[in-house]
């Protein structure tokens, strides 16, 4: 019995740190664009369990080790790994939007709070944007293929590759917009 207890204790001690390491809050190399437009290198604090926090604020540690929280009304953007967030003022509310594509057509993702039966969760919205536009345009969930064809002015064939589903297919949208953006940059 004691041997079984020792073996279970050993497994518990070994595996708890292993599994908890996957979801720990941590600092990763990143950058922040301050309100003057300067890009500062440093580290960004992330919490994989709370993706929504990426849209509300950034906890940034600069090269000197100084740590501070920034809201979207105080900085222009930030990023880490392949994640890039831009501050926009949409409907008079500053928020970070995740840039999903880069080029003539931008696709952005945002998080918003949903309360159902006193339980708070978060859902996501998507927006299109072109350089020179004054505001972002809501992605029309069931009509994205038609919407993106209009945005691709004269090259709407790229939109035919969009895999339409009942819900917005972000992965397919990113692929289609990236193909169009790559084509546009090379022409």
C-alpha positions as CSV (number, residue, x, y, z in Angstrom):
1,X,0.0,0.0,0.0
2,X,2.8,2.4,0.9
3,X,4.5,1.7,-2.4
4,X,1.3,2.5,-4.3
5,X,1.0,5.8,-2.4
6,X,4.6,6.7,-3.1
7,X,4.2,5.9,-6.8
8,X,1.0,8.1,-7.0
9,X,2.6,10.9,-5.0
10,X,5.6,10.8,-7.4
11,X,3.3,11.0,-10.4
12,X,1.4,13.8,-8.9
13,X,4.5,15.8,-8.1
14,X,5.9,15.2,-11.5
15,X,2.8,16.0,-13.6
16,X,1.3,19.0,-11.9
17,X,4.2,21.3,-12.9
18,X,4.2,19.8,-16.3
19,X,0.5,20.5,-17.1
20,X,0.4,23.8,-15.2
21,X,3.2,25.1,-17.4
22,X,1.0,25.0,-20.4
23,X,-1.4,27.7,-19.2
24,X,0.8,29.9,-17.0
25,X,0.9,33.6,-17.3
26,X,4.3,34.5,-18.8
27,X,6.3,37.2,-20.5
28,X,7.3,36.7,-24.2
29,X,9.5,38.8,-26.5
30,X,7.4,41.5,-28.1
31,X,7.0,45.2,-28.9
32,X,4.8,48.2,-28.2
33,X,4.1,51.2,-30.4
34,X,3.8,54.2,-28.1
35,X,1.4,57.2,-28.7
36,X,4.3,59.0,-30.6
37,X,4.6,56.1,-33.0
38,X,8.0,54.8,-31.6
39,X,8.4,51.0,-31.5
40,X,9.8,49.9,-28.2
41,X,11.3,46.4,-27.9
42,X,10.6,44.4,-24.7
43,X,8.3,41.7,-23.3
44,X,4.6,41.3,-23.3
45,X,2.8,39.5,-20.5
46,X,0.3,36.9,-21.9
47,X,-2.2,34.6,-20.3
48,X,-3.2,31.8,-22.7
49,X,-6.4,31.1,-20.7
50,X,-7.6,34.7,-21.1
51,X,-7.3,35.6,-24.8
52,X,-9.8,38.4,-24.3
53,X,-7.3,40.3,-22.2
54,X,-5.2,40.9,-25.3
55,X,-8.0,43.1,-26.6
56,X,-8.4,45.2,-23.5
57,X,-4.9,46.1,-22.3
58,X,-1.2,45.2,-22.7
59,X,1.2,44.6,-19.8
60,X,4.6,45.6,-21.2
61,X,8.1,45.3,-19.7
62,X,10.6,47.5,-21.5
63,X,14.3,46.8,-22.1
64,X,15.1,48.5,-18.8
65,X,12.8,46.2,-16.9
66,X,10.1,48.8,-16.2
67,X,6.6,47.2,-16.2
68,X,3.4,49.0,-16.9
69,X,-0.2,48.3,-18.1
70,X,-1.4,50.2,-21.2
71,X,-4.9,50.6,-22.4
72,X,-5.7,51.2,-26.1
73,X,-6.2,54.9,-25.7
74,X,-2.5,55.3,-24.5
75,X,-0.6,53.3,-27.2
76,X,-1.0,52.6,-31.0
77,X,-0.4,48.9,-30.8
78,X,1.7,46.0,-29.6
79,X,2.7,42.5,-30.7
80,X,4.3,39.2,-29.8
81,X,5.2,36.1,-31.8
82,X,2.9,36.4,-34.9
83,X,0.2,38.3,-33.0
84,X,-0.2,42.0,-33.8
85,X,-2.7,44.3,-32.1
86,X,-3.7,47.8,-33.2
87,X,-5.6,50.3,-31.2
88,X,-8.7,51.7,-32.8
89,X,-11.5,53.8,-31.5
90,X,-14.6,52.0,-32.7
91,X,-18.1,53.3,-31.6
92,X,-16.3,55.8,-29.3
93,X,-14.7,52.9,-27.4
94,X,-10.9,52.4,-27.6
95,X,-9.9,48.8,-28.0
96,X,-7.2,46.6,-29.4
97,X,-8.0,44.7,-32.5
98,X,-5.9,41.7,-33.7
99,X,-4.6,42.2,-37.2
100,X,-5.3,39.0,-39.1
101,X,-4.0,40.2,-42.5
102,X,-1.7,42.9,-43.7
103,X,-1.8,44.6,-47.1
104,X,-4.4,46.5,-49.1
105,X,-7.2,44.7,-47.3
106,X,-6.9,44.2,-43.5
107,X,-9.0,41.8,-41.5
108,X,-9.2,42.6,-37.8
109,X,-10.7,40.5,-34.9
110,X,-12.1,41.9,-31.6
111,X,-13.5,40.4,-28.5
112,X,-16.7,41.5,-26.7
113,X,-18.4,40.4,-23.5
114,X,-21.5,38.3,-23.6
115,X,-23.6,37.7,-20.4
116,X,-25.9,34.6,-20.5
117,X,-27.8,33.6,-17.4
118,X,-25.3,35.6,-15.2
119,X,-22.4,33.8,-16.8
120,X,-19.9,36.1,-18.6
121,X,-18.1,34.8,-21.7
122,X,-16.5,36.4,-24.7
123,X,-17.2,36.2,-28.3
124,X,-15.4,37.6,-31.3
125,X,-16.3,40.0,-34.1
126,X,-14.4,40.6,-37.4
127,X,-13.9,43.8,-39.4
128,X,-12.5,44.8,-42.8
129,X,-10.4,47.9,-43.3
130,X,-8.6,49.5,-46.3
131,X,-5.9,52.2,-46.1
132,X,-7.6,55.6,-46.3
133,X,-10.9,54.4,-44.9
134,X,-12.2,56.5,-42.0
135,X,-13.6,53.5,-40.2
136,X,-13.7,49.7,-40.1
137,X,-16.5,47.8,-41.7
138,X,-18.3,44.9,-40.0
139,X,-17.9,41.5,-41.6
140,X,-21.3,40.2,-42.7
141,X,-21.3,36.7,-41.3
142,X,-23.4,34.8,-43.9
143,X,-22.5,37.1,-46.8
144,X,-18.8,37.4,-46.5
145,X,-18.0,36.0,-50.0
146,X,-20.2,38.7,-51.6
147,X,-18.8,41.4,-49.3
148,X,-15.1,40.5,-50.1
149,X,-15.8,40.3,-53.8
150,X,-16.8,44.0,-53.7
151,X,-13.6,44.8,-51.7
152,X,-11.4,43.1,-54.2
153,X,-12.4,45.5,-57.0
154,X,-11.9,43.7,-60.3
155,X,-10.2,40.7,-58.9
156,X,-13.1,39.1,-57.2
157,X,-12.0,35.6,-58.4
158,X,-9.9,35.3,-55.3
159,X,-13.1,35.4,-53.2
160,X,-14.3,32.2,-54.9
161,X,-11.7,30.2,-52.8
162,X,-13.5,31.3,-49.6
163,X,-15.0,28.2,-47.9
164,X,-18.4,29.5,-46.9
165,X,-20.1,28.1,-43.8
166,X,-23.1,29.2,-41.7
167,X,-20.7,31.0,-39.4
168,X,-17.8,33.2,-40.5
169,X,-14.8,31.1,-41.5
170,X,-11.9,33.2,-40.3
171,X,-9.2,30.8,-41.4
172,X,-10.5,30.7,-45.0
173,X,-11.0,34.5,-45.0
174,X,-7.4,35.1,-43.9
175,X,-6.2,32.7,-46.7
176,X,-8.3,34.4,-49.4
177,X,-7.3,38.0,-48.3
178,X,-3.6,37.1,-48.1
179,X,-3.7,35.7,-51.6
180,X,-5.3,38.9,-52.9
181,X,-2.9,41.1,-50.9
182,X,0.1,39.2,-52.2
183,X,-1.2,39.5,-55.8
184,X,-1.9,43.2,-55.3
185,X,1.6,43.9,-53.9
186,X,3.3,42.1,-56.9
187,X,1.3,44.1,-59.5
